Amino acid sequence: MDQIARTPKDIGTVLRNARKAQGLTQGELAARAGVWQRTVSNIETSSSGAKLETVFDLLAALDLELRVAPRSKMRPGDLEDIF
């Protein structure tokens, strides 16, 4: 499950997709990560800023890791290939 995330909204989408793929509710993920369900909801919808530590707690609870790579040089038409 490699996904590109360049914005907080993208991170929220990645977390939501991973949570749903694992069959977890927001409450279940929140309990695993030690945060409130509302925090998970806010991050998934990017309606508020999140602490980086909280994002890492959620990634760990989903058994995911963050990898940093050089930004790919995409042309406008290439974006359609990702989705």
PyMOL Python script that loads the backbone (N, CA, C, O; Angstrom):
from pymol import cmd

cmd.read_pdbstr("""\
ATOM      1  N   MET A   1       0.835  -1.176   0.000  1.00  0.00           N
ATOM      2  CA  MET A   1       0.000   0.000   0.000  1.00  0.00           C
ATOM      3  C   MET A   1       0.884   1.245   0.000  1.00  0.00           C
ATOM      4  O   MET A   1       0.987   1.911   1.030  1.00  0.00           O
ATOM      5  N   ASP A   2       1.506   1.571  -1.088  1.00  0.00           N
ATOM      6  CA  ASP A   2       2.298   2.785  -1.201  1.00  0.00           C
ATOM      7  C   ASP A   2       1.400   3.892  -1.729  1.00  0.00           C
ATOM      8  O   ASP A   2       0.776   3.754  -2.782  1.00  0.00           O
ATOM      9  N   GLN A   3       1.342   4.977  -0.997  1.00  0.00           N
ATOM     10  CA  GLN A   3       0.547   6.120  -1.410  1.00  0.00           C
ATOM     11  C   GLN A   3       1.372   7.380  -1.245  1.00  0.00           C
ATOM     12  O   GLN A   3       2.194   7.475  -0.333  1.00  0.00           O
ATOM     13  N   ILE A   4       1.156   8.340  -2.118  1.00  0.00           N
ATOM     14  CA  ILE A   4       1.852   9.607  -2.038  1.00  0.00           C
ATOM     15  C   ILE A   4       1.020  10.556  -1.184  1.00  0.00           C
ATOM     16  O   ILE A   4      -0.186  10.700  -1.387  1.00  0.00           O
ATOM     17  N   ALA A   5       1.680  11.197  -0.230  1.00  0.00           N
ATOM     18  CA  ALA A   5       1.016  12.194   0.607  1.00  0.00           C
ATOM     19  C   ALA A   5       1.872  13.447   0.618  1.00  0.00           C
ATOM     20  O   ALA A   5       3.026  13.425   1.045  1.00  0.00           O
ATOM     21  N   ARG A   6       1.297  14.527   0.149  1.00  0.00           N
ATOM     22  CA  ARG A   6       2.026  15.795   0.088  1.00  0.00           C
ATOM     23  C   ARG A   6       1.375  16.882   0.926  1.00  0.00           C
ATOM     24  O   ARG A   6       1.944  17.961   1.096  1.00  0.00           O
ATOM     25  N   THR A   7       0.200  16.611   1.446  1.00  0.00           N
ATOM     26  CA  THR A   7      -0.524  17.601   2.237  1.00  0.00           C
ATOM     27  C   THR A   7      -1.125  16.922   3.473  1.00  0.00           C
ATOM     28  O   THR A   7      -1.221  15.696   3.517  1.00  0.00           O
ATOM     29  N   PRO A   8      -1.527  17.704   4.467  1.00  0.00           N
ATOM     30  CA  PRO A   8      -2.221  17.107   5.617  1.00  0.00           C
ATOM     31  C   PRO A   8      -3.480  16.351   5.206  1.00  0.00           C
ATOM     32  O   PRO A   8      -3.805  15.320   5.794  1.00  0.00           O
ATOM     33  N   LYS A   9      -4.179  16.853   4.214  1.00  0.00           N
ATOM     34  CA  LYS A   9      -5.379  16.157   3.714  1.00  0.00           C
ATOM     35  C   LYS A   9      -4.999  14.779   3.159  1.00  0.00           C
ATOM     36  O   LYS A   9      -5.703  13.795   3.386  1.00  0.00           O
ATOM     37  N   ASP A  10      -3.881  14.720   2.433  1.00  0.00           N
ATOM     38  CA  ASP A  10      -3.413  13.435   1.892  1.00  0.00           C
ATOM     39  C   ASP A  10      -3.100  12.444   3.012  1.00  0.00           C
ATOM     40  O   ASP A  10      -3.435  11.264   2.909  1.00  0.00           O
ATOM     41  N   ILE A  11      -2.456  12.923   4.085  1.00  0.00           N
ATOM     42  CA  ILE A  11      -2.141  12.049   5.227  1.00  0.00           C
ATOM     43  C   ILE A  11      -3.430  11.517   5.832  1.00  0.00           C
ATOM     44  O   ILE A  11      -3.529  10.336   6.163  1.00  0.00           O
ATOM     45  N   GLY A  12      -4.416  12.393   5.973  1.00  0.00           N
ATOM     46  CA  GLY A  12      -5.709  11.969   6.502  1.00  0.00           C
ATOM     47  C   GLY A  12      -6.355  10.896   5.652  1.00  0.00           C
ATOM     48  O   GLY A  12      -6.925   9.937   6.174  1.00  0.00           O
ATOM     49  N   THR A  13      -6.268  11.055   4.344  1.00  0.00           N
ATOM     50  CA  THR A  13      -6.835  10.070   3.423  1.00  0.00           C
ATOM     51  C   THR A  13      -6.101   8.738   3.533  1.00  0.00           C
ATOM     52  O   THR A  13      -6.730   7.680   3.534  1.00  0.00           O
ATOM     53  N   VAL A  14      -4.784   8.784   3.623  1.00  0.00           N
ATOM     54  CA  VAL A  14      -3.987   7.565   3.776  1.00  0.00           C
ATOM     55  C   VAL A  14      -4.389   6.828   5.054  1.00  0.00           C
ATOM     56  O   VAL A  14      -4.589   5.613   5.045  1.00  0.00           O
ATOM     57  N   LEU A  15      -4.504   7.578   6.152  1.00  0.00           N
ATOM     58  CA  LEU A  15      -4.883   6.959   7.424  1.00  0.00           C
ATOM     59  C   LEU A  15      -6.288   6.366   7.353  1.00  0.00           C
ATOM     60  O   LEU A  15      -6.517   5.255   7.831  1.00  0.00           O
ATOM     61  N   ARG A  16      -7.227   7.101   6.762  1.00  0.00           N
ATOM     62  CA  ARG A  16      -8.598   6.596   6.632  1.00  0.00           C
ATOM     63  C   ARG A  16      -8.632   5.316   5.796  1.00  0.00           C
ATOM     64  O   ARG A  16      -9.276   4.340   6.182  1.00  0.00           O
ATOM     65  N   ASN A  17      -7.946   5.317   4.660  1.00  0.00           N
ATOM     66  CA  ASN A  17      -7.934   4.135   3.802  1.00  0.00           C
ATOM     67  C   ASN A  17      -7.337   2.927   4.516  1.00  0.00           C
ATOM     68  O   ASN A  17      -7.851   1.814   4.404  1.00  0.00           O
ATOM     69  N   ALA A  18      -6.256   3.150   5.247  1.00  0.00           N
ATOM     70  CA  ALA A  18      -5.604   2.053   5.974  1.00  0.00           C
ATOM     71  C   ALA A  18      -6.506   1.540   7.091  1.00  0.00           C
ATOM     72  O   ALA A  18      -6.609   0.331   7.301  1.00  0.00           O
ATOM     73  N   ARG A  19      -7.156   2.450   7.804  1.00  0.00           N
ATOM     74  CA  ARG A  19      -8.067   2.051   8.887  1.00  0.00           C
ATOM     75  C   ARG A  19      -9.204   1.202   8.341  1.00  0.00           C
ATOM     76  O   ARG A  19      -9.524   0.149   8.891  1.00  0.00           O
ATOM     77  N   LYS A  20      -9.810   1.664   7.262  1.00  0.00           N
ATOM     78  CA  LYS A  20     -10.931   0.917   6.664  1.00  0.00           C
ATOM     79  C   LYS A  20     -10.473  -0.427   6.101  1.00  0.00           C
ATOM     80  O   LYS A  20     -11.192  -1.421   6.203  1.00  0.00           O
ATOM     81  N   ALA A  21      -9.279  -0.459   5.506  1.00  0.00           N
ATOM     82  CA  ALA A  21      -8.751  -1.713   4.959  1.00  0.00           C
ATOM     83  C   ALA A  21      -8.554  -2.753   6.053  1.00  0.00           C
ATOM     84  O   ALA A  21      -8.661  -3.955   5.807  1.00  0.00           O
ATOM     85  N   GLN A  22      -8.266  -2.279   7.267  1.00  0.00           N
ATOM     86  CA  GLN A  22      -8.073  -3.186   8.401  1.00  0.00           C
ATOM     87  C   GLN A  22      -9.380  -3.447   9.152  1.00  0.00           C
ATOM     88  O   GLN A  22      -9.390  -4.155  10.158  1.00  0.00           O
ATOM     89  N   GLY A  23     -10.474  -2.877   8.664  1.00  0.00           N
ATOM     90  CA  GLY A  23     -11.778  -3.104   9.267  1.00  0.00           C
ATOM     91  C   GLY A  23     -11.953  -2.471  10.639  1.00  0.00           C
ATOM     92  O   GLY A  23     -12.692  -2.983  11.479  1.00  0.00           O
ATOM     93  N   LEU A  24     -11.271  -1.360  10.858  1.00  0.00           N
ATOM     94  CA  LEU A  24     -11.339  -0.694  12.156  1.00  0.00           C
ATOM     95  C   LEU A  24     -12.264   0.518  12.098  1.00  0.00           C
ATOM     96  O   LEU A  24     -12.354   1.195  11.074  1.00  0.00           O
ATOM     97  N   THR A  25     -12.944   0.779  13.199  1.00  0.00           N
ATOM     98  CA  THR A  25     -13.683   2.026  13.338  1.00  0.00           C
ATOM     99  C   THR A  25     -12.718   3.097  13.815  1.00  0.00           C
ATOM    100  O   THR A  25     -11.599   2.796  14.232  1.00  0.00           O
ATOM    101  N   GLN A  26     -13.151   4.337  13.753  1.00  0.00           N
ATOM    102  CA  GLN A  26     -12.317   5.413  14.276  1.00  0.00           C
ATOM    103  C   GLN A  26     -12.081   5.216  15.767  1.00  0.00           C
ATOM    104  O   GLN A  26     -10.983   5.474  16.261  1.00  0.00           O
ATOM    105  N   GLY A  27     -13.091   4.766  16.477  1.00  0.00           N
ATOM    106  CA  GLY A  27     -12.954   4.531  17.914  1.00  0.00           C
ATOM    107  C   GLY A  27     -11.940   3.447  18.230  1.00  0.00           C
ATOM    108  O   GLY A  27     -11.161   3.575  19.174  1.00  0.00           O
ATOM    109  N   GLU A  28     -11.949   2.377  17.440  1.00  0.00           N
ATOM    110  CA  GLU A  28     -10.997   1.287  17.660  1.00  0.00           C
ATOM    111  C   GLU A  28      -9.567   1.744  17.390  1.00  0.00           C
ATOM    112  O   GLU A  28      -8.648   1.412  18.139  1.00  0.00           O
ATOM    113  N   LEU A  29      -9.386   2.512  16.312  1.00  0.00           N
ATOM    114  CA  LEU A  29      -8.052   3.036  16.009  1.00  0.00           C
ATOM    115  C   LEU A  29      -7.607   3.996  17.105  1.00  0.00           C
ATOM    116  O   LEU A  29      -6.452   3.966  17.530  1.00  0.00           O
ATOM    117  N   ALA A  30      -8.513   4.838  17.556  1.00  0.00           N
ATOM    118  CA  ALA A  30      -8.193   5.784  18.623  1.00  0.00           C
ATOM    119  C   ALA A  30      -7.733   5.049  19.880  1.00  0.00           C
ATOM    120  O   ALA A  30      -6.759   5.454  20.514  1.00  0.00           O
ATOM    121  N   ALA A  31      -8.424   3.978  20.238  1.00  0.00           N
ATOM    122  CA  ALA A  31      -8.053   3.207  21.428  1.00  0.00           C
ATOM    123  C   ALA A  31      -6.660   2.595  21.264  1.00  0.00           C
ATOM    124  O   ALA A  31      -5.866   2.597  22.205  1.00  0.00           O
ATOM    125  N   ARG A  32      -6.364   2.077  20.084  1.00  0.00           N
ATOM    126  CA  ARG A  32      -5.039   1.501  19.828  1.00  0.00           C
ATOM    127  C   ARG A  32      -3.930   2.542  19.943  1.00  0.00           C
ATOM    128  O   ARG A  32      -2.839   2.256  20.438  1.00  0.00           O
ATOM    129  N   ALA A  33      -4.229   3.761  19.475  1.00  0.00           N
ATOM    130  CA  ALA A  33      -3.213   4.812  19.434  1.00  0.00           C
ATOM    131  C   ALA A  33      -3.180   5.647  20.713  1.00  0.00           C
ATOM    132  O   ALA A  33      -2.261   6.440  20.914  1.00  0.00           O
ATOM    133  N   GLY A  34      -4.170   5.472  21.568  1.00  0.00           N
ATOM    134  CA  GLY A  34      -4.206   6.243  22.809  1.00  0.00           C
ATOM    135  C   GLY A  34      -4.632   7.684  22.624  1.00  0.00           C
ATOM    136  O   GLY A  34      -4.168   8.578  23.331  1.00  0.00           O
ATOM    137  N   VAL A  35      -5.530   7.905  21.656  1.00  0.00           N
ATOM    138  CA  VAL A  35      -6.053   9.250  21.403  1.00  0.00           C
ATOM    139  C   VAL A  35      -7.578   9.195  21.409  1.00  0.00           C
ATOM    140  O   VAL A  35      -8.168   8.116  21.471  1.00  0.00           O
ATOM    141  N   TRP A  36      -8.196  10.341  21.346  1.00  0.00           N
ATOM    142  CA  TRP A  36      -9.660  10.400  21.283  1.00  0.00           C
ATOM    143  C   TRP A  36     -10.139  10.076  19.869  1.00  0.00           C
ATOM    144  O   TRP A  36      -9.429  10.312  18.892  1.00  0.00           O
ATOM    145  N   GLN A  37     -11.347   9.534  19.776  1.00  0.00           N
ATOM    146  CA  GLN A  37     -11.957   9.251  18.471  1.00  0.00           C
ATOM    147  C   GLN A  37     -12.080  10.533  17.664  1.00  0.00           C
ATOM    148  O   GLN A  37     -11.884  10.525  16.449  1.00  0.00           O
ATOM    149  N   ARG A  38     -12.402  11.627  18.327  1.00  0.00           N
ATOM    150  CA  ARG A  38     -12.552  12.917  17.657  1.00  0.00           C
ATOM    151  C   ARG A  38     -11.223  13.342  17.005  1.00  0.00           C
ATOM    152  O   ARG A  38     -11.221  13.972  15.948  1.00  0.00           O
ATOM    153  N   THR A  39     -10.115  12.997  17.634  1.00  0.00           N
ATOM    154  CA  THR A  39      -8.805  13.311  17.065  1.00  0.00           C
ATOM    155  C   THR A  39      -8.609  12.577  15.749  1.00  0.00           C
ATOM    156  O   THR A  39      -8.137  13.154  14.770  1.00  0.00           O
ATOM    157  N   VAL A  40      -8.977  11.294  15.731  1.00  0.00           N
ATOM    158  CA  VAL A  40      -8.873  10.508  14.490  1.00  0.00           C
ATOM    159  C   VAL A  40      -9.744  11.142  13.408  1.00  0.00           C
ATOM    160  O   VAL A  40      -9.305  11.313  12.271  1.00  0.00           O
ATOM    161  N   SER A  41     -10.967  11.485  13.765  1.00  0.00           N
ATOM    162  CA  SER A  41     -11.877  12.110  12.809  1.00  0.00           C
ATOM    163  C   SER A  41     -11.305  13.415  12.266  1.00  0.00           C
ATOM    164  O   SER A  41     -11.353  13.660  11.060  1.00  0.00           O
ATOM    165  N   ASN A  42     -10.766  14.249  13.149  1.00  0.00           N
ATOM    166  CA  ASN A  42     -10.198  15.530  12.708  1.00  0.00           C
ATOM    167  C   ASN A  42      -9.022  15.334  11.762  1.00  0.00           C
ATOM    168  O   ASN A  42      -8.890  16.055  10.774  1.00  0.00           O
ATOM    169  N   ILE A  43      -8.181  14.375  12.057  1.00  0.00           N
ATOM    170  CA  ILE A  43      -7.023  14.135  11.191  1.00  0.00           C
ATOM    171  C   ILE A  43      -7.466  13.565   9.844  1.00  0.00           C
ATOM    172  O   ILE A  43      -6.951  13.966   8.800  1.00  0.00           O
ATOM    173  N   GLU A  44      -8.409  12.643   9.867  1.00  0.00           N
ATOM    174  CA  GLU A  44      -8.883  12.049   8.609  1.00  0.00           C
ATOM    175  C   GLU A  44      -9.556  13.076   7.703  1.00  0.00           C
ATOM    176  O   GLU A  44      -9.496  12.961   6.479  1.00  0.00           O
ATOM    177  N   THR A  45     -10.186  14.063   8.294  1.00  0.00           N
ATOM    178  CA  THR A  45     -10.856  15.090   7.488  1.00  0.00           C
ATOM    179  C   THR A  45     -10.038  16.367   7.383  1.00  0.00           C
ATOM    180  O   THR A  45     -10.462  17.340   6.760  1.00  0.00           O
ATOM    181  N   SER A  46      -8.866  16.352   7.996  1.00  0.00           N
ATOM    182  CA  SER A  46      -7.930  17.484   8.048  1.00  0.00           C
ATOM    183  C   SER A  46      -8.633  18.783   8.435  1.00  0.00           C
ATOM    184  O   SER A  46      -8.338  19.849   7.895  1.00  0.00           O
ATOM    185  N   SER A  47      -9.582  18.672   9.394  1.00  0.00           N
ATOM    186  CA  SER A  47     -10.294  19.872   9.817  1.00  0.00           C
ATOM    187  C   SER A  47      -9.548  20.633  10.901  1.00  0.00           C
ATOM    188  O   SER A  47      -9.952  21.733  11.278  1.00  0.00           O
ATOM    189  N   SER A  48      -8.468  20.061  11.403  1.00  0.00           N
ATOM    190  CA  SER A  48      -7.650  20.791  12.371  1.00  0.00           C
ATOM    191  C   SER A  48      -6.217  20.284  12.283  1.00  0.00           C
ATOM    192  O   SER A  48      -5.956  19.180  11.806  1.00  0.00           O
ATOM    193  N   GLY A  49      -5.307  21.111  12.749  1.00  0.00           N
ATOM    194  CA  GLY A  49      -3.896  20.719  12.767  1.00  0.00           C
ATOM    195  C   GLY A  49      -3.677  19.588  13.750  1.00  0.00           C
ATOM    196  O   GLY A  49      -4.331  19.522  14.790  1.00  0.00           O
ATOM    197  N   ALA A  50      -2.772  18.717  13.424  1.00  0.00           N
ATOM    198  CA  ALA A  50      -2.469  17.578  14.301  1.00  0.00           C
ATOM    199  C   ALA A  50      -0.998  17.609  14.667  1.00  0.00           C
ATOM    200  O   ALA A  50      -0.152  18.012  13.869  1.00  0.00           O
ATOM    201  N   LYS A  51      -0.711  17.184  15.869  1.00  0.00           N
ATOM    202  CA  LYS A  51       0.685  17.046  16.270  1.00  0.00           C
ATOM    203  C   LYS A  51       1.311  15.916  15.474  1.00  0.00           C
ATOM    204  O   LYS A  51       0.673  14.897  15.212  1.00  0.00           O
ATOM    205  N   LEU A  52       2.549  16.105  15.096  1.00  0.00           N
ATOM    206  CA  LEU A  52       3.270  15.076  14.364  1.00  0.00           C
ATOM    207  C   LEU A  52       3.338  13.794  15.185  1.00  0.00           C
ATOM    208  O   LEU A  52       3.237  12.697  14.637  1.00  0.00           O
ATOM    209  N   GLU A  53       3.507  13.929  16.484  1.00  0.00           N
ATOM    210  CA  GLU A  53       3.552  12.763  17.371  1.00  0.00           C
ATOM    211  C   GLU A  53       2.253  11.949  17.280  1.00  0.00           C
ATOM    212  O   GLU A  53       2.288  10.719  17.300  1.00  0.00           O
ATOM    213  N   THR A  54       1.120  12.631  17.180  1.00  0.00           N
ATOM    214  CA  THR A  54      -0.172  11.941  17.071  1.00  0.00           C
ATOM    215  C   THR A  54      -0.265  11.182  15.756  1.00  0.00           C
ATOM    216  O   THR A  54      -0.761  10.056  15.722  1.00  0.00           O
ATOM    217  N   VAL A  55       0.209  11.790  14.677  1.00  0.00           N
ATOM    218  CA  VAL A  55       0.207  11.109  13.377  1.00  0.00           C
ATOM    219  C   VAL A  55       1.053   9.842  13.455  1.00  0.00           C
ATOM    220  O   VAL A  55       0.655   8.798  12.938  1.00  0.00           O
ATOM    221  N   PHE A  56       2.215   9.926  14.096  1.00  0.00           N
ATOM    222  CA  PHE A  56       3.069   8.750  14.238  1.00  0.00           C
ATOM    223  C   PHE A  56       2.416   7.690  15.128  1.00  0.00           C
ATOM    224  O   PHE A  56       2.582   6.495  14.881  1.00  0.00           O
ATOM    225  N   ASP A  57       1.685   8.104  16.147  1.00  0.00           N
ATOM    226  CA  ASP A  57       0.954   7.147  16.990  1.00  0.00           C
ATOM    227  C   ASP A  57      -0.090   6.397  16.164  1.00  0.00           C
ATOM    228  O   ASP A  57      -0.256   5.187  16.317  1.00  0.00           O
ATOM    229  N   LEU A  58      -0.787   7.112  15.296  1.00  0.00           N
ATOM    230  CA  LEU A  58      -1.796   6.473  14.445  1.00  0.00           C
ATOM    231  C   LEU A  58      -1.142   5.542  13.420  1.00  0.00           C
ATOM    232  O   LEU A  58      -1.632   4.440  13.174  1.00  0.00           O
ATOM    233  N   LEU A  59      -0.038   5.989  12.829  1.00  0.00           N
ATOM    234  CA  LEU A  59       0.679   5.127  11.882  1.00  0.00           C
ATOM    235  C   LEU A  59       1.126   3.837  12.568  1.00  0.00           C
ATOM    236  O   LEU A  59       0.980   2.752  12.005  1.00  0.00           O
ATOM    237  N   ALA A  60       1.663   3.950  13.764  1.00  0.00           N
ATOM    238  CA  ALA A  60       2.116   2.766  14.497  1.00  0.00           C
ATOM    239  C   ALA A  60       0.940   1.855  14.819  1.00  0.00           C
ATOM    240  O   ALA A  60       1.061   0.634  14.717  1.00  0.00           O
ATOM    241  N   ALA A  61      -0.190   2.427  15.206  1.00  0.00           N
ATOM    242  CA  ALA A  61      -1.373   1.628  15.531  1.00  0.00           C
ATOM    243  C   ALA A  61      -1.891   0.873  14.312  1.00  0.00           C
ATOM    244  O   ALA A  61      -2.525  -0.173  14.449  1.00  0.00           O
ATOM    245  N   LEU A  62      -1.624   1.397  13.131  1.00  0.00           N
ATOM    246  CA  LEU A  62      -2.026   0.745  11.882  1.00  0.00           C
ATOM    247  C   LEU A  62      -0.902  -0.107  11.295  1.00  0.00           C
ATOM    248  O   LEU A  62      -1.039  -0.652  10.200  1.00  0.00           O
ATOM    249  N   ASP A  63       0.197  -0.217  12.020  1.00  0.00           N
ATOM    250  CA  ASP A  63       1.374  -0.972  11.581  1.00  0.00           C
ATOM    251  C   ASP A  63       1.912  -0.422  10.256  1.00  0.00           C
ATOM    252  O   ASP A  63       2.242  -1.175   9.341  1.00  0.00           O
ATOM    253  N   LEU A  64       1.991   0.905  10.180  1.00  0.00           N
ATOM    254  CA  LEU A  64       2.521   1.595   9.007  1.00  0.00           C
ATOM    255  C   LEU A  64       3.736   2.410   9.415  1.00  0.00           C
ATOM    256  O   LEU A  64       3.952   2.677  10.597  1.00  0.00           O
ATOM    257  N   GLU A  65       4.521   2.799   8.430  1.00  0.00           N
ATOM    258  CA  GLU A  65       5.665   3.660   8.675  1.00  0.00           C
ATOM    259  C   GLU A  65       5.684   4.768   7.639  1.00  0.00           C
ATOM    260  O   GLU A  65       5.089   4.646   6.568  1.00  0.00           O
ATOM    261  N   LEU A  66       6.360   5.828   7.965  1.00  0.00           N
ATOM    262  CA  LEU A  66       6.508   6.959   7.065  1.00  0.00           C
ATOM    263  C   LEU A  66       7.861   6.862   6.379  1.00  0.00           C
ATOM    264  O   LEU A  66       8.878   6.641   7.036  1.00  0.00           O
ATOM    265  N   ARG A  67       7.880   7.023   5.077  1.00  0.00           N
ATOM    266  CA  ARG A  67       9.129   7.043   4.318  1.00  0.00           C
ATOM    267  C   ARG A  67       9.217   8.375   3.597  1.00  0.00           C
ATOM    268  O   ARG A  67       8.238   8.848   3.021  1.00  0.00           O
ATOM    269  N   VAL A  68      10.376   8.962   3.634  1.00  0.00           N
ATOM    270  CA  VAL A  68      10.585  10.245   2.980  1.00  0.00           C
ATOM    271  C   VAL A  68      11.414   9.994   1.727  1.00  0.00           C
ATOM    272  O   VAL A  68      12.443   9.319   1.772  1.00  0.00           O
ATOM    273  N   ALA A  69      10.953  10.547   0.609  1.00  0.00           N
ATOM    274  CA  ALA A  69      11.635  10.361  -0.670  1.00  0.00           C
ATOM    275  C   ALA A  69      11.608  11.684  -1.429  1.00  0.00           C
ATOM    276  O   ALA A  69      10.773  12.548  -1.160  1.00  0.00           O
ATOM    277  N   PRO A  70      12.522  11.833  -2.371  1.00  0.00           N
ATOM    278  CA  PRO A  70      12.475  13.040  -3.192  1.00  0.00           C
ATOM    279  C   PRO A  70      11.127  13.142  -3.904  1.00  0.00           C
ATOM    280  O   PRO A  70      10.550  12.140  -4.326  1.00  0.00           O
ATOM    281  N   ARG A  71      10.653  14.348  -4.022  1.00  0.00           N
ATOM    282  CA  ARG A  71       9.370  14.576  -4.699  1.00  0.00           C
ATOM    283  C   ARG A  71       9.505  14.179  -6.165  1.00  0.00           C
ATOM    284  O   ARG A  71      10.457  14.554  -6.850  1.00  0.00           O
ATOM    285  N   SER A  72       8.537  13.420  -6.615  1.00  0.00           N
ATOM    286  CA  SER A  72       8.564  13.004  -8.019  1.00  0.00           C
ATOM    287  C   SER A  72       8.206  14.191  -8.900  1.00  0.00           C
ATOM    288  O   SER A  72       7.458  15.084  -8.501  1.00  0.00           O
ATOM    289  N   LYS A  73       8.744  14.177 -10.078  1.00  0.00           N
ATOM    290  CA  LYS A  73       8.471  15.240 -11.045  1.00  0.00           C
ATOM    291  C   LYS A  73       7.357  14.749 -11.967  1.00  0.00           C
ATOM    292  O   LYS A  73       7.607  14.081 -12.971  1.00  0.00           O
ATOM    293  N   MET A  74       6.147  15.088 -11.610  1.00  0.00           N
ATOM    294  CA  MET A  74       4.997  14.614 -12.386  1.00  0.00           C
ATOM    295  C   MET A  74       4.508  15.710 -13.321  1.00  0.00           C
ATOM    296  O   MET A  74       4.615  16.904 -13.039  1.00  0.00           O
ATOM    297  N   ARG A  75       3.978  15.260 -14.427  1.00  0.00           N
ATOM    298  CA  ARG A  75       3.310  16.180 -15.343  1.00  0.00           C
ATOM    299  C   ARG A  75       1.827  16.193 -14.953  1.00  0.00           C
ATOM    300  O   ARG A  75       1.358  15.242 -14.328  1.00  0.00           O
ATOM    301  N   PRO A  76       1.091  17.230 -15.298  1.00  0.00           N
ATOM    302  CA  PRO A  76      -0.315  17.309 -14.912  1.00  0.00           C
ATOM    303  C   PRO A  76      -1.130  16.073 -15.300  1.00  0.00           C
ATOM    304  O   PRO A  76      -2.008  15.670 -14.538  1.00  0.00           O
ATOM    305  N   GLY A  77      -0.877  15.475 -16.424  1.00  0.00           N
ATOM    306  CA  GLY A  77      -1.616  14.295 -16.864  1.00  0.00           C
ATOM    307  C   GLY A  77      -1.281  13.039 -16.075  1.00  0.00           C
ATOM    308  O   GLY A  77      -2.074  12.098 -16.045  1.00  0.00           O
ATOM    309  N   ASP A  78      -0.110  13.014 -15.432  1.00  0.00           N
ATOM    310  CA  ASP A  78       0.309  11.848 -14.667  1.00  0.00           C
ATOM    311  C   ASP A  78      -0.526  11.646 -13.420  1.00  0.00           C
ATOM    312  O   ASP A  78      -0.651  10.520 -12.939  1.00  0.00           O
ATOM    313  N   LEU A  79      -1.093  12.700 -12.892  1.00  0.00           N
ATOM    314  CA  LEU A  79      -1.872  12.612 -11.653  1.00  0.00           C
ATOM    315  C   LEU A  79      -3.041  11.638 -11.815  1.00  0.00           C
ATOM    316  O   LEU A  79      -3.395  10.927 -10.875  1.00  0.00           O
ATOM    317  N   GLU A  80      -3.632  11.609 -12.995  1.00  0.00           N
ATOM    318  CA  GLU A  80      -4.754  10.710 -13.248  1.00  0.00           C
ATOM    319  C   GLU A  80      -4.337   9.252 -13.100  1.00  0.00           C
ATOM    320  O   GLU A  80      -5.151   8.419 -12.702  1.00  0.00           O
ATOM    321  N   ASP A  81      -3.085   8.929 -13.412  1.00  0.00           N
ATOM    322  CA  ASP A  81      -2.607   7.548 -13.308  1.00  0.00           C
ATOM    323  C   ASP A  81      -2.531   7.071 -11.872  1.00  0.00           C
ATOM    324  O   ASP A  81      -2.633   5.872 -11.615  1.00  0.00           O
ATOM    325  N   ILE A  82      -2.353   7.988 -10.927  1.00  0.00           N
ATOM    326  CA  ILE A  82      -2.251   7.611  -9.512  1.00  0.00           C
ATOM    327  C   ILE A  82      -3.607   7.186  -8.980  1.00  0.00           C
ATOM    328  O   ILE A  82      -3.714   6.227  -8.215  1.00  0.00           O
ATOM    329  N   PHE A  83      -4.640   7.904  -9.389  1.00  0.00           N
ATOM    330  CA  PHE A  83      -5.975   7.645  -8.869  1.00  0.00           C
ATOM    331  C   PHE A  83      -6.750   6.923  -9.909  1.00  0.00           C
ATOM    332  O   PHE A  83      -7.916   6.595  -9.693  1.00  0.00           O
TER     333      PHE A  83
END
""", "prot")
cmd.dss("prot")
cmd.show_as("cartoon", "prot")
cmd.util.cbc("prot")
cmd.orient("prot")
